[in-house]
Amino acid sequence: MSEPIRFFYRGEVRSVESGAPTRTLLQHLREDLHCTGTKEGCAEGDCGACTVVVAELQPDGEVAMKSVNSCIQFVPTLDGKAVFTIEDLKQADGKMHPVQEALVECHGSQCGFCTPGFAMSLWSLYLKQDGQTTPPCRKTVDETLSGNLCRCTGYRPIIDAARRMGELPHVGFDREALKASLQSIQRTEMYSYTHDGQTFDAPRTLAELAALRAEKPTATIVAGSTDVGLWVTKQMRNLGDMIYVRLVQELHRMEEDDGMLYIGAAVSLNDAYEAVCKHYKDELHEMWQRFASQPIRNTGTLGGSVANGSPIGDSAPWMIALGAEIVIRSDKGQRSMLLEKFYLDYMKKDWQPGEFVEAVRIPLPRKDIHFRTYKLAKRYDQDISAVCAAFAFTLKDGVVSDAHIAYGGMAATSRRAPLAEAAVNGKRWNEATLKLAMAELAKDYTPLSDMRATAAYRMKTAQNLLHRYWLETNPDSAEPVQSINAYHYAEGAVAA
């Protein structure tokens, strides 16, 4: 039986009883509720003009508030949550919020089309600051605004506004009242919404999900919709029935066991990378910052990323290099395999009917393994890689063993380079071995030319990234990272 979608917005609980399950939050705000402050710029979660803040009750009873892209967020995923848009920043006395006032003072808006998205991203930071008078550092501001693009103002006045907003008289936020409102619309059982023959199911337990997937093996699995959303907004695809997995609490599990970090398939990209970076901070922190934008990382999941298996995805190469496993579940039980074995060909995976991703298992740091990962893209963040590389060599007494070399953007799937690996295994990690491995890479891959890079560029840069790895891990005279990574200087200059 179909149930209405319920979410909290503009001081009251909204109920949606009709509309396609793939109707986006942006469409609902602008066309149904006539709240037109939120803008559509790209309809693919790239420009940030549609940024809103979504609040959700956590298992511990606290409220998490995160910036998201409303243009690719399906309305049924908002059930039980709260939505805040630019209209909510107006104060009860009619005055502007400090975020808005700071943008005005610092001349942070010209045409104004992108400004509501910037304001909402800044408001999400304002909530985190929670009345602190010390302005946020430049790095924090840059990360907050990583999903917002401006085409006319330039970013300097907007960054000035991010520092200025905390200096203005503080405006508090009543989280307890919001918590009470959210508690009033929580569900305890599986939720289903149906419109025009299309059903959106939201199971709450792993058993319910497995049974539902067996019943509907062709249904579209939805987690953060950061990729699936584009199937609708850009490709105009009919997704058929959908199964929403973010409410399955077992899929939010994260734990360390037997030398592995277990990350459930519904854990957000931001939380997953934070957990992994506790063990691989120097090796993965830059990738965490450069992986999409903050709103995308808030909603997308690591499980969804590996399930989609894009050949230009940024997570698969480093996971393959480390020897990560994927855990797959169905109503018949559980199975696991190395992630590299899961990818068969372009967008083809080792699925059985009724299966879904339950988790990934990532090896924790091991002795003598030297791990690095690198991303090449036209922009620092919020951009898809032209080439993504990951390396994990066991180096003992200067000799290589168990070499793992993996690339994204070089083939139909993210995959290893067996010939280059064979060229280094059992040999001393010196310049002669490096050159031999670089030559073998040309036999391992036949990259394509596309809008992001030519085949020649991809091959040359893939070889150069292996060279960079050697510079950083050369057992005779390794170079410090600050002499190789240009972004290290940029970060230091900002900090100074």
Secondary structure as UniProt FT lines:
FT   STRAND          5..9
FT   TURN            10..11
FT   STRAND          12..16
FT   TURN            21..22
FT   HELIX           25..27
FT   HELIX           28..32
FT   TURN            36..37
FT   TURN            49..50
FT   STRAND          51..57
FT   TURN            59..60
FT   STRAND          63..69
FT   HELIX           70..72
FT   HELIX           75..78
FT   TURN            79..80
FT   STRAND          82..84
FT   HELIX           86..89
FT   TURN            92..93
FT   HELIX           98..105
FT   TURN            106..107
FT   HELIX           115..129
FT   TURN            130..131
FT   HELIX           138..144
FT   TURN            145..147
FT   HELIX           156..164
FT   HELIX           165..167
FT   HELIX           175..183
FT   TURN            184..185
FT   STRAND          191..195
FT   TURN            196..197
FT   STRAND          198..202
FT   HELIX           206..215
FT   TURN            217..218
FT   STRAND          220..222
FT   TURN            226..227
FT   HELIX           228..233
FT   TURN            234..235
FT   STRAND          242..244
FT   TURN            246..247
FT   HELIX           249..252
FT   STRAND          254..257
FT   TURN            258..259
FT   STRAND          260..264
FT   TURN            265..266
FT   HELIX           269..277
FT   TURN            278..279
FT   HELIX           281..290
FT   HELIX           294..299
FT   HELIX           302..308
FT   TURN            311..312
FT   HELIX           315..322
FT   STRAND          325..330
FT   TURN            331..332
FT   STRAND          333..338
FT   HELIX           339..342
FT   STRAND          343..345
FT   TURN            346..347
FT   STRAND          348..349
FT   TURN            353..354
FT   STRAND          356..363
FT   TURN            367..368
FT   STRAND          369..376
FT   STRAND          387..396
FT   TURN            397..398
FT   STRAND          399..408
FT   STRAND          415..416
FT   HELIX           418..424
FT   TURN            425..426
FT   HELIX           431..444
FT   HELIX           455..473
FT   TURN            475..477
FT   HELIX           481..483
FT   HELIX           486..495
//
